[in-house]
């Protein structure tokens, strides 16, 4: 019995589809990278104008106030905790008779 077959493929259809998908993904990556570079350069050129509009002194003063307030709150909390620990140590010593 003689069977005639087409020449066997070197790669399967799934392999061909996967290769086409990889090539398209690479094209899209290159296009995306080009667009990102363009967007970044545009943002860099606009950033100087935006920075000039920012109220730098006001932001500096506000952040300085927040930092000072936080520092005072931390100092108070540490002081209160130290006071409580000293009292606890005194109570333990008294209980132990030291």
C-alpha positions as CSV (number, residue, x, y, z in Angstrom):
1,X,0.0,0.0,0.0
2,X,1.4,3.3,-1.1
3,X,0.6,6.4,1.0
4,X,1.2,9.8,-0.4
5,X,1.8,12.5,2.2
6,X,2.8,16.1,2.0
7,X,6.3,16.9,3.0
8,X,6.4,17.0,6.8
9,X,6.5,20.4,8.3
10,X,9.6,21.4,10.1
11,X,7.6,23.2,12.8
12,X,4.1,22.7,14.1
13,X,1.4,25.3,13.6
14,X,1.5,26.1,17.3
15,X,5.2,26.8,17.0
16,X,4.6,29.1,14.0
17,X,1.8,30.9,15.9
18,X,4.0,31.3,18.9
19,X,6.8,32.7,16.8
20,X,4.5,35.2,15.2
21,X,3.2,36.3,18.6
22,X,6.8,36.8,19.9
23,X,7.7,38.9,16.8
24,X,4.5,41.0,17.3
25,X,5.3,41.5,21.0
26,X,8.8,42.6,20.1
27,X,7.4,45.1,17.7
28,X,5.0,46.5,20.3
29,X,7.8,46.7,22.9
30,X,9.9,48.8,20.5
31,X,7.0,51.0,19.6
32,X,6.2,51.4,23.3
33,X,9.8,52.2,24.2
34,X,9.8,54.9,21.4
35,X,6.6,56.4,22.7
36,X,7.8,56.4,26.3
37,X,11.1,58.2,25.3
38,X,9.0,60.8,23.5
39,X,6.7,61.2,26.5
40,X,9.6,61.4,28.9
41,X,11.4,64.1,26.8
42,X,8.1,66.1,26.6
43,X,7.6,65.8,30.4
44,X,11.2,66.9,31.0
45,X,10.7,70.0,28.9
46,X,7.5,70.9,30.7
47,X,8.8,70.1,34.2
48,X,10.8,73.3,34.5
49,X,7.7,75.4,33.9
50,X,5.8,73.3,36.4
51,X,8.5,73.7,39.0
52,X,8.5,77.4,38.6
53,X,4.8,77.4,39.5
54,X,5.2,75.4,42.8
55,X,5.1,77.4,46.0
56,X,8.5,76.1,47.3
57,X,8.7,78.4,50.3
58,X,5.2,77.5,51.4
59,X,5.8,73.8,51.0
60,X,9.1,74.1,52.9
61,X,7.4,76.0,55.8
62,X,4.5,73.5,56.0
63,X,6.8,70.5,56.0
64,X,9.0,72.1,58.6
65,X,6.0,72.7,60.8
66,X,4.9,69.0,60.4
67,X,8.4,67.8,61.3
68,X,8.6,70.1,64.4
69,X,5.2,68.9,65.5
70,X,6.2,65.3,65.0
71,X,9.5,65.8,66.9
72,X,7.7,67.3,69.8
73,X,5.1,64.5,69.9
74,X,7.9,61.9,69.8
75,X,9.8,63.7,72.6
76,X,6.7,63.8,74.7
77,X,5.9,60.1,74.1
78,X,9.4,59.0,75.0
79,X,9.5,61.2,78.1
80,X,6.2,59.7,79.3
81,X,7.4,56.2,78.5
82,X,10.6,56.7,80.5
83,X,8.6,58.1,83.4
84,X,6.3,55.1,83.3
85,X,9.3,52.7,83.2
86,X,11.0,54.3,86.1
87,X,7.8,54.0,88.1
88,X,7.5,50.3,87.2
89,X,11.2,49.7,88.2
90,X,10.5,51.4,91.5
91,X,7.5,49.3,92.1
92,X,9.4,46.1,91.3
93,X,12.3,47.1,93.6
94,X,9.8,47.9,96.3
95,X,8.1,44.5,95.8
96,X,11.4,42.6,95.8
97,X,12.6,44.6,98.8
98,X,15.7,46.0,97.1
